[in-house]
Amino acid sequence: ALQREVLGENHSSTLTTWQTLANILVPEGKLDEAEAAARTSMQGFEREAGEDHVQTLAAMNSLAYILEERHRVDDAEALYRRIIAIQQRAGSRHPSAFAPRNNLAMLLMDAGRLDAAQREFASLVDDARATVGPDHLMTAIFTSNHGLCLTRMNRLAEARTTLETAHAQLRTLVGDDHARTRAAAERLADVYERLGDRDKARALRPRDAT
């Protein structure tokens, strides 16, 4: 309220605070207020700085996430695709451009649109390998997510190979106790279990989970 009074509705600090407020409201479950705040931020940045400004894109991404939380899959997908299109038109090769692509693929996967999600993940992993390298943390995370998608498609042989690669990379990069590594281990254990290799599945799971 003070920023609106002193700096004005369209000042970058005011718009940034709207976005911060939206991010705070989401875990509190106040999604109506969060969406309104995120839209205010996005529309203000778009008006003042243009749709391809980094703050505009960040606000769009926040709004897309809120729409996803509200189970408005089509609206969230449209906004993620808009972000991706803007970045592609700008020729962005920065690793930050991968985040909305991963978000889109995860959205499609969770919505049960597995073929579309798999195509997005495969393209994302290929581009990450080419841009940041095969041994980068982002590449490993996207590979793990791709493996999960392949598992849900029941393409278990491919999922096994993909998740073995991701798990090995994550162990090297962030260690066995990192949340990303544990997630990849559980995903891989699930595949081993479904393929009938219970010993390998058991070896990947914590003792208190077996």
Secondary structure, 3 states (H helix, E strand, C coil): CHHHHHCCCCCHHHHHHHHHHHHHHCCCCCHHHHHHHHHHHHHHHHHHHCCCCHHHHHHHHHHHHHHHHCCCHHHHHHHHHHHHHHHHHCCCCCHHHHHHHHHHHHHHHHCCCHHHHHHHHHHHHHHHHHHCCCCCHHHHHHHHHHHHHHHHCCCHHHHHHHHHHHHHHHHHHHCCCCHHHHHHHHHHHHHHHHCCCHHHHHHHCCHHHC
